[in-house]
Amino acid sequence: MPLKPDNCTIVIFGAHSDLAARKLFPSLYELALWGHLPDEYRIIGVGRAALSHEEFRARVHEKMAGLFPDTLQDEAGFRSFSARLFYVKVDFALREEYPALQKEIMEGAREVATGHNLLFYLATPPALAPVIVRNLDHAGLGEKDGSSGNWRKIIVEKPYGSNLQTARELNAVIGNVFHEERIFRIDHYLGKETVQNIMVFRFSNGIFEPLWNRNNIAYVAITIAEGFGIRDRGAFYEEAGLLRDIMQNHALQLLASVAMEPPVDFSADAVRDEKAKLLRSIRLATPLSVEGTVVLGQYEGYHFEKNVAPDSTVETFAAIKFFVDNWRWKDVPFFVKAGKNLAETVTEIVITFKCPPQNYFGTAESCCYTANQVILRIQPEETIAIKFGAKRPGEALITDPVFMKFDYKTSFTEAGMTPYHRLLLDAMAGDQMNFIRQDSVEYSWAIIDAIREAVATQVPESYPVHSWGPQSVHHIYG
């Protein structure tokens, strides 16, 4: 059982958002039931609607009952939790309304021994982040206004800007009010058990890390596929597109985790140093290099989605061949594919090893069939598989691929925490290991900006719903 965090007040901007309803309040409630939250805590929802504390508690209960009815079977537990819920009406853009929030925080801290420890969570559209941070600072709620011995932290949801310039501007605004060690840029992928297990798999097993380099690995393939479309996110997707929505964060963070150098220790800064160095080593795209290395797609019917322009050229699919220009990975291709409305929902990393120098048990081409692989499945199953060749029963020496598989569900009886459980606790405890640092954000944007500039005139290729993307994708893997 993890140590309990310090007593604190958690302030959620965007208390009526889908994120708050589906992830934040259910996660906080379960953490409270499990005894993982501080002994004394308050949760303040902040939104534009005019609600009393009781009305807000009833609304949270209604949302959770509709979305997760099984979670609310312990009504006594929810009553205990809801007694810690409070609400303040604030128009995020109006500076003059923030003193009401400050008053609720300070009065509550006197009534309950939470101290002045504050965790702000921005469950709001990204464009509101600079406005909210500036207004918190003006109201005396920034980190630099905190009392000695107390902490004030902020969790910011992706995307962190819309390109390198806006990311730097956002970092400057937030960094003026909170120190970097108090800023938690959240990517829920980094809270997944299987993503965290990548480093354990590599660095705690002597049979893998010595082979984890250009001498032994032929290529790495990362797939982030979703079997559904953009749903009700048309307005967001028209602004962002898949490169900004998934490639800039999820995909590049997975690539960094699988390809980073061993850190000097397993402190947050040491691990994030190595991820930043890896991202900095990724070769930037040019108009000449994207030919045969970048394919963009758009699923059929995207134009008919709500809030989508009928002539939209926004990509809902991307396949990219990356190269990491460092000693370990020189000339090893990293194939990264992500998209909406694909054949299935799956996230996995496949490391394919080079073939033996001589194949005794088949034609040279048969190595493509039996090549050794390590398959790290992030979702929906949480598994690690090793593929190798074995003799088929019978007189002939014929090799078939076979698998050895580790499955979290069958190997461990204790259920792991969800990403939001883990990341909320990490932020309260001040552990930044699974959050993204400013330099990594900027290196990632430099990579994506270069691609976007290089393919500015490329029209996404149409692909059928529930396929594996455009026909020209196979050119990337040639």
CORDAKA-V924737 format. One record per pair of residues at least 12 apart in sequence whose ideal C-beta (glycine too) atoms are under 7 Angstrom apart, sorted by the first residue. I is the first residue (numbers start at 1). J is the second residue. D is the distance in whole Angstrom. If there is no record, write none. Layout:
i=I j=J d=D
i=I j=J d=D
This chain:
i=2 j=36 d=6
i=2 j=425 d=6
i=4 j=36 d=7
i=4 j=38 d=5
i=4 j=39 d=7
i=5 j=38 d=5
i=5 j=425 d=7
i=5 j=428 d=4
i=5 j=429 d=5
i=6 j=38 d=6
i=6 j=117 d=5
i=7 j=38 d=5
i=7 j=39 d=6
i=7 j=40 d=4
i=7 j=41 d=6
i=7 j=113 d=6
i=7 j=114 d=5
i=7 j=115 d=6
i=7 j=117 d=6
i=8 j=38 d=6
i=8 j=41 d=6
i=8 j=114 d=6
i=8 j=117 d=4
i=8 j=118 d=7
i=8 j=119 d=6
i=8 j=428 d=6
i=9 j=42 d=5
i=9 j=44 d=6
i=9 j=105 d=6
i=9 j=108 d=6
i=9 j=109 d=7
i=9 j=114 d=5
i=9 j=117 d=7
i=9 j=118 d=5
i=10 j=41 d=7
i=10 j=43 d=5
i=10 j=119 d=5
i=10 j=121 d=7
i=11 j=44 d=5
i=11 j=46 d=6
i=11 j=118 d=6
i=11 j=119 d=7
i=11 j=120 d=5
i=11 j=121 d=7
i=12 j=24 d=6
i=12 j=43 d=7
i=12 j=45 d=5
i=12 j=46 d=6
i=12 j=121 d=5
i=12 j=123 d=6
i=13 j=46 d=5
i=13 j=92 d=7
i=13 j=120 d=7
i=13 j=121 d=7
i=13 j=122 d=5
i=13 j=123 d=6
i=13 j=124 d=5
i=13 j=132 d=6
i=14 j=47 d=7
i=14 j=122 d=7
i=14 j=123 d=4
i=14 j=124 d=4
i=15 j=45 d=3
i=15 j=46 d=6
i=15 j=47 d=4
i=15 j=87 d=7
i=16 j=47 d=5
i=16 j=49 d=6
i=17 j=123 d=5
i=17 j=124 d=7
i=19 j=123 d=5
i=20 j=123 d=5
i=21 j=63 d=4
i=21 j=67 d=7
i=22 j=67 d=6
i=23 j=420 d=5
i=24 j=121 d=7
i=24 j=123 d=6
i=24 j=420 d=7
i=25 j=60 d=5
i=25 j=64 d=6
i=26 j=64 d=6
i=26 j=68 d=6
i=26 j=71 d=6
i=27 j=418 d=7
i=27 j=420 d=4
i=27 j=421 d=5
i=27 j=424 d=6
i=28 j=43 d=6
i=28 j=424 d=7
i=29 j=78 d=7
i=29 j=81 d=5
i=30 j=71 d=7
i=30 j=421 d=7
i=31 j=421 d=6
i=31 j=424 d=7
i=31 j=425 d=7
i=32 j=81 d=5
i=33 j=74 d=7
i=33 j=77 d=5
i=36 j=425 d=6
i=40 j=112 d=5
i=40 j=113 d=5
i=40 j=114 d=5
i=41 j=84 d=6
i=41 j=114 d=6
i=42 j=84 d=6
i=42 j=86 d=6
i=42 j=108 d=5
i=42 j=112 d=6
i=42 j=114 d=6
i=43 j=84 d=6
i=43 j=85 d=5
i=44 j=86 d=5
i=44 j=87 d=7
i=44 j=88 d=6
i=44 j=104 d=6
i=44 j=105 d=7
i=45 j=85 d=7
i=45 j=87 d=5
i=46 j=88 d=5
i=46 j=90 d=5
i=46 j=101 d=6
i=47 j=89 d=7
i=48 j=89 d=7
i=48 j=91 d=6
i=49 j=89 d=7
i=50 j=89 d=5
i=51 j=87 d=5
i=51 j=89 d=7
i=53 j=86 d=5
i=53 j=87 d=5
i=56 j=85 d=6
i=56 j=87 d=4
i=57 j=82 d=4
i=57 j=85 d=5
i=60 j=82 d=7
i=60 j=85 d=6
i=61 j=78 d=7
i=61 j=82 d=7
i=86 j=104 d=6
i=86 j=108 d=7
i=88 j=100 d=6
i=88 j=101 d=5
i=88 j=104 d=5
i=92 j=124 d=7
i=92 j=128 d=5
i=92 j=131 d=6
i=92 j=132 d=5
i=93 j=131 d=6
i=95 j=135 d=5
i=95 j=138 d=5
i=98 j=135 d=5
i=98 j=136 d=7
i=98 j=138 d=7
i=98 j=139 d=4
i=99 j=139 d=6
i=101 j=139 d=7
i=102 j=139 d=5
i=102 j=140 d=6
i=102 j=141 d=6
i=105 j=118 d=7
i=115 j=150 d=5
i=116 j=146 d=6
i=116 j=147 d=5
i=116 j=150 d=4
i=117 j=150 d=5
i=117 j=151 d=5
i=118 j=141 d=7
i=118 j=152 d=5
i=119 j=153 d=5
i=119 j=427 d=6
i=119 j=428 d=6
i=120 j=136 d=7
i=120 j=154 d=5
i=120 j=155 d=7
i=121 j=155 d=5
i=122 j=154 d=7
i=122 j=155 d=7
i=122 j=156 d=5
i=122 j=157 d=6
i=123 j=157 d=7
i=126 j=157 d=7
i=126 j=159 d=6
i=129 j=156 d=6
i=129 j=170 d=6
i=130 j=170 d=6
i=130 j=173 d=4
i=133 j=173 d=6
i=133 j=174 d=5
i=133 j=177 d=5
i=134 j=173 d=7
i=136 j=177 d=7
i=137 j=177 d=4
i=142 j=177 d=4
i=142 j=178 d=7
i=143 j=177 d=6
i=143 j=178 d=4
i=143 j=179 d=6
i=143 j=182 d=5
i=144 j=177 d=7
i=151 j=182 d=7
i=152 j=182 d=7
i=153 j=182 d=5
i=153 j=184 d=6
i=153 j=427 d=6
i=154 j=174 d=7
i=154 j=178 d=5
i=154 j=182 d=7
i=154 j=183 d=6
i=154 j=184 d=7
i=155 j=184 d=5
i=155 j=186 d=5
i=155 j=427 d=5
i=156 j=174 d=7
i=156 j=183 d=7
i=156 j=185 d=5
i=156 j=186 d=7
i=157 j=186 d=6
i=158 j=187 d=6
i=158 j=249 d=5
i=159 j=240 d=7
i=159 j=244 d=6
i=159 j=248 d=7
i=159 j=249 d=7
i=160 j=185 d=6
i=160 j=441 d=5
i=161 j=445 d=7
i=162 j=244 d=6
i=163 j=445 d=6
i=163 j=449 d=5
i=164 j=442 d=6
i=164 j=445 d=4
i=164 j=446 d=5
i=164 j=449 d=5
i=167 j=441 d=5
i=167 j=442 d=6
i=167 j=445 d=5
i=168 j=442 d=6
i=171 j=438 d=5
i=180 j=438 d=6
i=181 j=432 d=7
i=184 j=427 d=5
i=184 j=432 d=7
i=184 j=435 d=5
i=185 j=435 d=6
i=185 j=436 d=4
i=185 j=441 d=6
i=186 j=423 d=6
i=186 j=435 d=6
i=187 j=249 d=5
i=187 j=250 d=7
i=187 j=253 d=6
i=187 j=436 d=6
i=188 j=419 d=4
i=188 j=420 d=6
i=188 j=423 d=7
i=189 j=250 d=5
i=189 j=253 d=6
i=189 j=254 d=7
i=190 j=253 d=6
i=190 j=434 d=4
i=191 j=419 d=3
i=191 j=420 d=7
i=191 j=422 d=5
i=191 j=423 d=4
i=191 j=434 d=6
i=192 j=378 d=6
i=192 j=419 d=5
i=193 j=382 d=6
i=193 j=408 d=6
i=193 j=416 d=4
i=194 j=376 d=7
i=194 j=377 d=7
i=194 j=378 d=5
i=194 j=382 d=5
i=195 j=254 d=7
i=195 j=257 d=6
i=195 j=378 d=6
i=198 j=257 d=5
i=198 j=258 d=6
i=198 j=376 d=6
i=199 j=257 d=7
i=201 j=384 d=6
i=203 j=262 d=6
i=213 j=328 d=5
i=214 j=328 d=6
i=214 j=329 d=6
i=214 j=330 d=6
i=214 j=331 d=6
i=214 j=332 d=5
i=216 j=353 d=6
i=216 j=354 d=6
i=217 j=332 d=6
i=217 j=351 d=6
i=217 j=353 d=6
i=217 j=354 d=7
i=218 j=352 d=5
i=218 j=353 d=6
i=218 j=354 d=5
i=219 j=332 d=6
i=219 j=333 d=5
i=219 j=335 d=6
i=219 j=352 d=5
i=220 j=258 d=7
i=220 j=332 d=7
i=220 j=334 d=5
i=220 j=349 d=7
i=220 j=351 d=5
i=221 j=335 d=4
i=221 j=350 d=5
i=222 j=251 d=6
i=222 j=254 d=5
i=222 j=255 d=6
i=222 j=334 d=7
i=222 j=336 d=5
i=222 j=349 d=5
i=223 j=337 d=5
i=223 j=346 d=6
i=223 j=347 d=7
i=223 j=348 d=5
i=224 j=246 d=6
i=224 j=250 d=6
i=224 j=251 d=6
i=224 j=338 d=4
i=224 j=347 d=5
i=225 j=339 d=6
i=225 j=342 d=4
i=225 j=344 d=6
i=225 j=345 d=6
i=225 j=346 d=5
i=226 j=340 d=5
i=226 j=342 d=6
i=226 j=345 d=5
i=227 j=342 d=6
i=227 j=343 d=7
i=227 j=344 d=5
i=227 j=345 d=4
i=227 j=466 d=7
i=228 j=340 d=7
i=228 j=341 d=7
i=229 j=299 d=7
i=229 j=305 d=7
i=229 j=340 d=5
i=229 j=341 d=5
i=230 j=305 d=6
i=230 j=316 d=7
i=230 j=340 d=6
i=232 j=306 d=6
i=234 j=305 d=5
i=234 j=306 d=5
i=234 j=307 d=3
i=234 j=308 d=5
i=235 j=307 d=4
i=237 j=314 d=6
i=238 j=307 d=7
i=238 j=308 d=6
i=238 j=309 d=6
i=238 j=312 d=6
i=238 j=314 d=6
i=241 j=314 d=5
i=241 j=315 d=5
i=242 j=315 d=5
i=242 j=316 d=6
i=242 j=317 d=6
i=242 j=318 d=5
i=242 j=338 d=6
i=242 j=339 d=7
i=242 j=340 d=7
i=243 j=315 d=6
i=243 j=318 d=6
i=243 j=448 d=5
i=243 j=451 d=6
i=243 j=452 d=6
i=244 j=448 d=7
i=246 j=338 d=5
i=247 j=318 d=6
i=247 j=338 d=6
i=247 j=448 d=6
i=248 j=444 d=5
i=248 j=445 d=6
i=248 j=448 d=5
i=249 j=444 d=7
i=251 j=336 d=5
i=251 j=338 d=6
i=252 j=279 d=6
i=252 j=444 d=5
i=252 j=447 d=7
i=254 j=349 d=6
i=255 j=322 d=7
i=255 j=334 d=6
i=255 j=336 d=7
i=256 j=275 d=4
i=256 j=278 d=5
i=256 j=279 d=6
i=258 j=349 d=6
i=259 j=278 d=5
i=259 j=324 d=6
i=259 j=329 d=6
i=260 j=274 d=4
i=260 j=275 d=5
i=260 j=278 d=5
i=261 j=274 d=5
i=261 j=277 d=7
i=261 j=328 d=7
i=268 j=431 d=6
i=268 j=432 d=4
i=268 j=433 d=4
i=271 j=433 d=6
i=272 j=437 d=5
i=272 j=440 d=7
i=275 j=440 d=6
i=276 j=437 d=7
i=276 j=439 d=5
i=276 j=440 d=5
i=276 j=443 d=6
i=278 j=324 d=7
i=279 j=440 d=6
i=279 j=443 d=4
i=279 j=444 d=6
i=280 j=443 d=5
i=281 j=324 d=5
i=281 j=325 d=5
i=281 j=326 d=4
i=282 j=322 d=6
i=282 j=324 d=6
i=282 j=447 d=5
i=283 j=323 d=4
i=283 j=325 d=5
i=284 j=446 d=7
i=284 j=447 d=6
i=284 j=450 d=4
i=285 j=450 d=5
i=285 j=451 d=5
i=285 j=454 d=4
i=286 j=454 d=6
i=287 j=454 d=5
i=290 j=451 d=7
i=290 j=454 d=4
i=290 j=455 d=6
i=292 j=475 d=6
i=292 j=476 d=7
i=293 j=320 d=7
i=293 j=321 d=4
i=293 j=476 d=7
i=294 j=320 d=5
i=294 j=451 d=6
i=294 j=455 d=6
i=295 j=319 d=5
i=295 j=461 d=7
i=295 j=470 d=6
i=295 j=472 d=5
i=295 j=473 d=5
i=295 j=476 d=6
i=296 j=315 d=4
i=296 j=317 d=7
i=296 j=318 d=5
i=296 j=455 d=6
i=296 j=458 d=6
i=296 j=460 d=4
i=296 j=461 d=7
i=297 j=315 d=6
i=297 j=316 d=7
i=297 j=317 d=3
i=297 j=339 d=7
i=297 j=460 d=5
i=297 j=461 d=5
i=297 j=463 d=5
i=297 j=469 d=5
i=297 j=470 d=4
i=298 j=314 d=7
i=298 j=315 d=6
i=298 j=316 d=5
i=298 j=317 d=7
i=298 j=460 d=4
i=298 j=462 d=6
i=299 j=316 d=5
i=299 j=317 d=7
i=299 j=340 d=6
i=299 j=341 d=4
i=299 j=463 d=6
i=299 j=465 d=5
i=300 j=462 d=6
i=300 j=463 d=7
i=300 j=464 d=6
i=300 j=465 d=6
i=301 j=465 d=6
i=302 j=316 d=6
i=313 j=459 d=6
i=313 j=460 d=6
i=315 j=460 d=5
i=316 j=339 d=6
i=316 j=340 d=4
i=316 j=341 d=7
i=317 j=339 d=3
i=317 j=340 d=7
i=317 j=463 d=6
i=317 j=469 d=5
i=317 j=470 d=7
i=318 j=338 d=6
i=318 j=339 d=7
i=319 j=337 d=4
i=319 j=469 d=6
i=319 j=473 d=5
i=319 j=476 d=5
i=320 j=336 d=5
i=320 j=451 d=7
i=321 j=333 d=5
i=321 j=335 d=6
i=321 j=476 d=5
i=322 j=334 d=4
i=322 j=336 d=6
i=335 j=476 d=6
i=335 j=477 d=6
i=337 j=469 d=7
i=339 j=469 d=6
i=341 j=465 d=5
i=341 j=466 d=6
i=342 j=467 d=7
i=342 j=468 d=6
i=342 j=469 d=7
i=343 j=466 d=5
i=343 j=467 d=6
i=343 j=468 d=5
i=345 j=380 d=6
i=346 j=379 d=7
i=346 j=380 d=7
i=347 j=378 d=4
i=347 j=379 d=5
i=348 j=375 d=6
i=348 j=376 d=6
i=348 j=377 d=5
i=348 j=378 d=6
i=349 j=376 d=4
i=350 j=373 d=6
i=350 j=375 d=5
i=351 j=373 d=6
i=351 j=374 d=4
i=352 j=371 d=5
i=352 j=373 d=5
i=353 j=371 d=6
i=353 j=372 d=4
i=353 j=373 d=7
i=355 j=367 d=4
i=355 j=371 d=6
i=361 j=397 d=5
i=361 j=399 d=4
i=362 j=399 d=6
i=366 j=399 d=7
i=369 j=401 d=6
i=370 j=389 d=4
i=370 j=399 d=5
i=370 j=401 d=5
i=372 j=387 d=6
i=372 j=388 d=5
i=373 j=387 d=4
i=374 j=386 d=6
i=375 j=387 d=7
i=381 j=407 d=7
i=382 j=408 d=4
i=383 j=405 d=6
i=383 j=406 d=6
i=383 j=407 d=5
i=384 j=406 d=5
i=385 j=403 d=5
i=385 j=404 d=7
i=385 j=405 d=4
i=386 j=403 d=7
i=386 j=404 d=5
i=387 j=401 d=5
i=387 j=403 d=5
i=388 j=402 d=6
i=389 j=401 d=6
i=390 j=402 d=5
